[in-house]
Amino acid sequence: MAIIVNLDVMMAKRKISSNELAEKVGITAANLSILKTGKAKAVRFSTLDKICEVLECQPGDILEHE
């Protein structure tokens, strides 16, 4: 499966740190790191929804299929 996670790019555009995003989304910094590095096996829609809400973006801005 070739899902690319572009979370770092969107975070840089929005000038938000990993710790700040994790806090606003309600997940641990460790779990956010796992997601950012593409090592996550799954992501809850509720988590993806909150990330998109905080970053003011669409899921396609963060996830890409190669």
Order of alpha helices (4+ residues) and beta strands (2+ residues): beta-alpha-alpha-alpha-alpha-alpha-beta
